[in-house]
Amino acid sequence: MTARPVGESYSGDDFYCDVAIPSSRELSVEYEDDHVLAFHHTKPFWQTHIVVVPKRHVASFTTVGEDDADLVRRLLVVVQDLARRIEHSEGAAAVLTNLGRYQDSKHLHVHVHSGGTRS
C-alpha cells in the first residue's frame, strides 16, 4: 500500500496506520522512535494540540490487551513527557483519548493539548 499524502482528504477509519505513520516525514513531529509517534495534529482543535500514537495498530484504549502492555507503557512515557513540557511552558495541559463513536480514527491515540480552541 502506498502512503497517502498527509494533506490529502481522508475518509477511511484509521488515519494513523493509513496516513500519519507511513508519512511521518510530512508531519511536524515532536517525538518518534520505532514504537511511538507524536506529532502536531494536522487539523488542531486547541492552540497546542499534539497526538501520540503507537506505530503498531491497537484499536483503542479499551481493546488494550496483555500483549500491548510494553507498547502502552512506552506510549504513556511519551505522553507524560509531552504533557510535562506543555504544562511547564504554557501553565496547563490536558490529556485525552476518545472511545466508541467519539473516536473518529479507530487506532489508539492520545491528545495532549493546551490553550483555547481554534476557530
C-alpha positions in Angstrom: 0.0 0.0 0.0 1.3 3.5 -0.9 1.2 6.1 1.8 -1.4 8.8 1.2 0.0 12.4 1.5 -1.0 14.0 4.8 -2.7 17.0 3.3 -5.0 14.9 1.1 -8.6 14.4 2.1 -9.1 11.1 4.1 -12.3 9.1 4.5 -11.1 5.8 6.0 -11.3 4.6 9.6 -7.6 4.5 10.6 -5.8 7.8 9.7 -2.8 6.8 11.7 -2.0 3.5 10.1 -3.0 4.7 6.6 -1.6 8.2 6.5 0.3 9.6 9.5 2.7 6.7 10.4 3.8 6.0 6.8 4.0 9.7 6.0 5.6 10.9 9.3 8.2 13.0 7.3 5.4 15.3 6.2 4.3 15.9 9.8 5.5 18.3 12.5 7.0 15.6 14.7 7.6 16.1 18.4 8.9 12.6 19.1 9.4 9.4 17.1 11.0 6.0 17.8 10.4 2.5 16.5 7.2 2.2 18.5 5.7 5.6 19.1 5.0 8.7 17.0 4.0 12.1 18.5 3.1 15.0 16.2 1.2 18.2 16.0 -2.3 17.5 14.9 -2.9 18.1 11.2 -6.2 19.9 12.0 -5.7 21.2 15.5 -8.7 21.8 17.7 -6.7 23.5 20.5 -3.9 26.1 20.3 -1.4 23.4 21.2 -2.5 20.0 20.0 -0.2 17.0 19.8 -1.3 13.5 19.0 0.6 10.4 20.4 0.1 7.0 18.7 1.6 3.6 18.8 3.1 2.6 15.5 1.6 -0.8 15.8 -2.1 -0.9 15.4 -4.1 -1.0 18.6 -7.8 -0.3 18.0 -8.5 1.8 21.2 -7.7 2.2 24.9 -10.5 -0.3 25.8 -9.0 -3.0 23.5 -5.5 -2.9 25.0 -4.5 -6.4 26.0 -1.7 -8.1 27.8 0.3 -8.3 24.6 0.2 -4.5 24.3 1.5 -3.8 27.8 5.0 -2.8 26.9 3.9 -0.7 23.9 1.3 1.2 26.0 3.9 1.8 28.7 6.2 3.4 26.1 3.3 5.4 24.8 2.4 6.7 28.3 6.1 7.7 28.9 6.0 9.9 25.8 2.5 11.3 26.7 3.8 12.1 30.2 7.0 13.8 28.9 5.0 16.0 26.4 2.3 16.8 29.0 5.0 17.9 31.5 6.7 20.1 28.8 3.5 21.7 27.8 2.4 22.2 31.4 5.8 23.9 32.1 5.8 26.1 29.1 2.0 27.1 29.0 0.9 26.6 32.6 -1.6 23.9 31.9 -2.0 20.7 29.8 -4.7 18.1 29.3 -4.5 14.5 28.2 -7.5 12.9 26.4 -8.3 9.8 24.5 -11.7 9.1 22.8 -13.7 5.8 22.6 -16.5 4.4 20.6 -18.3 6.8 18.4 -16.2 9.7 19.8 -13.2 8.0 18.3 -13.0 9.1 14.6 -9.9 7.2 13.8 -10.0 3.6 15.1 -6.4 3.5 16.3 -5.4 4.2 19.9 -4.3 7.8 20.1 -3.8 10.3 22.9 -4.3 14.0 22.5 -2.0 16.3 24.7 -3.3 19.8 24.5 -3.4 23.3 26.0 -4.9 26.6 25.2 -8.3 27.7 23.8 -10.0 26.1 20.9 -9.0 27.2 17.4 -11.7 28.7 15.2 
